[in-house]
């Protein structure tokens, strides 16, 4: 089947290409500065979409089936990878100590991995097969099966995101409930020992996020999820209404949410703190493994390991 590029412009595709490559560069820079591995996934997702829209720009100037298949495939794989970032970040967040912890954290972490596997299967395995069968041949039977595979990919990702949205909403509600309850307690401190709020001018400074409770930052995942929901719903709409694939609608419904999500996760210092990778969180990755009687809190707030309390008999014995 011949690809239909009606309603798409070379200029808009070139601008989107430049924006995704800029976000990829920002992700690689964050990776180098913070050494936080999740930035690799963001960088790869932005690079795939950047190359994909570069192929789209070339295909609009020089129509080619291979370029159109490359565009559709790389764009789908990049979009799937951008969803994987949310699963990975939530999985990291669930592994770290929170008080109170969400109910059944191991089950929630397992669900994150399950949704990750489903998304990888849809975006990285099935979508290249579907687009190739749909556009690389004029065989009607192959086109029919390719269309079915594409519909499975788009509807499957939407179903994954619906389940994910419900899950993240419940976790956010539970986390905010615990945070609000703790705020009412006198002298309460969060994991970093403070409730200071960052000022607007410091919001882009990496260290400011260390002063924010991670139970509030979990709402960043919810916001990113809602942005992905918008894009996924629009993908499904385009399956049945090709007129919505015109630039003005496609840019607002698909491109803008993805750019906002990538830009949000590229704010310096936000993602490591969101995954609770600060020094105070990494010390005890699980509540069950936190030592009990062998650790004491020093007056400065630092934990002193391996020190045993002085016995009362020694403390009360007179000096000789």
C-alpha positions in Angstrom: 0.0 0.0 0.0 1.3 3.4 -0.9 1.9 5.8 2.1 -0.3 8.9 2.3 1.6 12.0 3.4 -1.3 14.4 2.7 -1.5 17.3 5.2 2.1 17.1 6.4 4.7 19.8 5.8 8.4 19.6 5.3 9.0 22.6 7.6 7.1 21.3 10.5 8.8 17.9 10.3 12.2 19.6 10.2 11.4 21.6 13.3 10.2 18.5 15.2 13.4 16.8 14.1 15.5 19.6 15.6 13.6 19.6 18.8 13.9 15.9 19.4 17.6 16.0 18.7 18.0 19.0 21.1 16.2 16.9 23.8 18.5 14.0 23.1 21.6 16.2 23.5 20.1 17.4 26.8 19.6 13.8 28.0 23.1 12.8 27.1 24.4 15.9 29.0 22.3 15.0 32.1 23.7 11.4 31.8 27.2 12.7 31.9 26.7 15.1 34.7 24.5 12.9 37.0 25.6 9.4 35.9 22.0 8.4 36.3 21.3 5.5 33.9 17.6 6.3 33.2 18.7 9.2 31.0 20.0 6.7 28.6 16.4 5.6 27.8 15.3 9.2 27.4 18.2 10.0 25.1 17.6 6.9 23.0 13.8 7.6 22.8 14.5 11.2 21.7 17.2 10.1 19.2 14.9 7.5 17.6 12.1 10.0 17.1 14.6 12.6 15.9 15.9 10.2 13.2 12.4 9.1 12.4 11.2 12.7 11.7 14.3 13.3 9.7 13.3 10.4 7.6 9.8 11.9 7.4 11.3 15.2 6.2 13.3 13.4 3.5 10.3 11.3 2.5 8.1 14.4 2.0 10.8 15.8 -0.4 11.5 12.5 -2.1 8.6 10.1 -1.7 9.8 6.6 -0.8 8.2 3.6 0.8 11.4 2.7 2.7 11.7 6.2 4.2 8.0 6.2 5.3 8.5 2.8 6.9 11.6 4.0 8.7 9.7 7.1 9.9 6.7 5.1 11.2 8.9 2.4 12.8 11.4 4.7 14.5 8.7 7.1 15.7 6.8 4.1 17.2 9.9 2.7 18.9 10.8 6.1 20.3 7.4 6.6 21.6 7.4 3.2 23.3 10.8 3.9 24.8 9.4 7.2 26.3 6.7 5.2 28.1 9.4 2.8 29.4 11.0 5.7 31.2 7.9 6.0 33.4 7.9 2.3 34.3 11.6 2.4 35.1 11.3 5.5 37.3 8.3 4.1 39.2 10.1 0.8 39.7 13.1 2.7 41.2 10.8 4.7 43.4 9.1 1.6 44.7 12.4 0.1 45.7 13.4 2.9 48.0 12.1 3.4 51.6 9.1 5.6 52.1 7.1 6.1 55.2 4.4 5.0 54.8 5.1 2.7 51.9 2.4 2.1 49.3 0.6 -1.2 49.9 2.1 -4.3 48.2 5.2 -2.5 46.8 6.6 -5.8 45.4 3.4 -6.5 43.5 3.4 -2.9 42.1 7.0 -3.3 41.0 6.1 -6.6 39.3 3.2 -4.8 37.5 5.7 -2.2 36.3 7.9 -4.8 34.8 4.9 -6.6 33.2 3.7 -3.4 31.5 7.3 -2.7 30.4 7.5 -6.1 28.7 4.2 -5.6 27.0 5.2 -2.1 25.7 8.5 -3.4 24.4 6.7 -6.2 22.6 4.2 -3.8 21.0 6.6 -1.0 20.1 9.9 -2.7 19.3 8.8 -6.1 17.9 5.3 -5.8 16.4 5.3 -2.2 15.0 8.2 -2.8 12.5 6.5 -6.0 11.3 3.1 -4.2 10.9 4.5 -1.1 9.1 6.6 -3.3 6.8 3.6 -5.5 5.8 1.3 -2.4 5.4 3.6 -0.2 3.3 6.3 -2.4 1.7 4.0 -4.3 -0.7 0.8 -4.0 -2.7 -0.4 -7.4 -1.7 -3.8 -6.9 -0.2 -3.6 -9.8 2.2 -0.3 -8.5 3.6 -1.7 -5.0 3.8 -4.7 -6.4 5.7 -2.6 -8.2 8.3 -0.3 -5.2 8.6 -3.2 -3.0 9.3 -4.4 -5.4 12.0 -1.0 -5.5 13.6 -0.8 -1.7 13.6 -4.2 -1.5 15.3 -3.1 -4.1 17.8 0.0 -1.9 18.6 -1.9 1.4 19.0 -4.9 -0.1 20.9 -2.5 -2.2 23.0 -0.4 0.8 24.1 -3.6 2.7 24.9 -4.8 -0.2 27.1 -1.4 -0.3 28.8 -1.5 3.4 29.5 -5.1 3.2 30.9 -4.0 0.5 33.4 -0.8 2.5 34.1 -2.8 5.7 34.7 -5.1 4.0 37.2 -2.1 2.5 39.0 -0.1 5.7 39.2 -3.2 7.7 40.4 -3.7 5.3 43.2 -0.1 5.4 44.3 -0.1 9.2 44.1 -3.3 9.4 46.2 -1.8 7.1 48.8 1.5 9.0 48.8 -0.1 12.4 49.2 -2.3 11.1 52.0 0.8 10.0 53.9 2.6 13.2 53.2 -0.4 15.3 54.3 -0.7 13.3 57.5 2.9 13.7 58.3 2.8 17.5 57.7 0.3 17.7 60.6 2.8 16.2 63.0 4.9 18.6 64.9 8.6 18.6 64.1 8.1 16.3 61.2 10.9 16.0 58.6 11.0 14.2 55.3 13.8 11.8 54.1 16.2 14.7 53.6 15.5 16.3 56.9 13.7 19.4 55.7 10.5 20.8 54.2 12.0 23.8 52.5 10.3 24.7 49.3 12.5 25.7 46.3 12.1 29.3 45.0 11.1 29.9 41.5 14.5 31.2 40.4 16.2 28.0 41.8 13.8 25.6 40.2 16.3 24.6 37.5 19.1 24.0 40.0 19.8 20.3 40.5 20.2 20.6 44.3 16.9 22.2 44.9 15.1 18.9 44.3 16.9 17.4 47.2 14.7 19.5 49.5 11.5 18.2 48.1 9.8 15.1 49.5 9.8 12.3 46.9 6.1 11.6 47.8 5.3 14.9 46.1 7.6 14.4 43.1 5.8 11.2 42.3 3.1 13.5 40.8 5.6 14.2 38.0 5.1 10.6 36.8 1.3 11.2 36.8 1.7 14.3 34.8 3.9 12.6 32.3 1.5 9.7 32.1 -1.4 12.1 31.3 0.7 13.6 28.5 1.3 10.1 27.1 -2.4 9.4 27.3 -3.2 12.4 25.1 -0.7 11.2 22.5 -1.9 7.6 22.6 -5.5 8.6 22.3 -4.7 10.7 19.3 -2.8 7.8 17.6 -6.0 5.7 17.9 -8.2 8.5 16.5 -5.8 8.9 13.5 -6.3 5.2 12.7 -9.9 5.8 11.8 -9.9 9.5 10.8 -7.0 10.3 8.5 -7.9 14.0 8.3 -6.7 14.3 11.9 -3.2 13.5 10.7 -2.8 17.0 9.3 0.0 19.0 10.8 -2.0 21.3 13.0 -3.8 18.4 14.7 -0.9 16.0 14.8 1.5 18.6 16.3 -0.9 19.4 19.1 -2.2 15.9 19.8 1.0 13.8 19.4 4.1 15.9 19.2 3.5 18.5 21.8 2.7 16.1 24.7 5.8 14.0 23.8 8.0 17.1 23.8 6.6 18.3 27.1 7.2 15.0 28.7 10.8 14.7 27.5 11.5 18.3 28.5 10.0 17.8 32.0 12.1 14.7 32.6 15.2 16.5 31.4 15.0 19.2 34.2 18.4 18.9 35.9 18.3 16.9 39.1 14.6 16.1 38.9 14.8 12.5 37.7 17.5 11.2 40.1 15.6 12.7 43.0 12.3 11.4 41.6 13.8 7.9 41.7 15.0 8.6 45.2 18.7 8.2 44.3 19.9 10.7 46.8 22.5 9.6 49.4 19.9 9.4 52.1 17.7 7.1 50.1 20.4 4.8 48.7 21.7 3.9 52.1 18.9 1.4 52.8 17.2 0.4 49.6 14.5 -1.7 51.4 12.8 -1.2 54.7 13.3 -4.8 55.6 17.1 -4.5 55.2 17.4 -1.5 57.4 19.5 -2.3 60.5 17.9 -2.0 63.8 19.8 -2.2 67.0 23.2 -1.8 65.5 22.6 1.8 64.2 22.2 5.0 66.1 21.3 8.5 65.0 24.1 11.0 65.7 23.1 14.5 67.0 23.9 15.9 63.5 21.3 13.6 61.9 23.8 11.2 60.4 23.5 7.5 61.0 26.4 5.9 62.9 26.8 2.2 62.1 28.3 -0.5 64.1 28.4 1.3 67.4 26.9 -0.4 70.4 25.3 1.7 73.2 27.3 2.2 76.3 26.0 0.0 79.1 24.4 1.7 82.1 26.8 0.0 84.5 29.8 1.5 82.8 28.1 4.9 82.5 27.3 5.0 86.2 30.6 3.6 87.5 32.7 6.1 89.4 36.1 7.1 88.0 39.0 5.6 89.8 
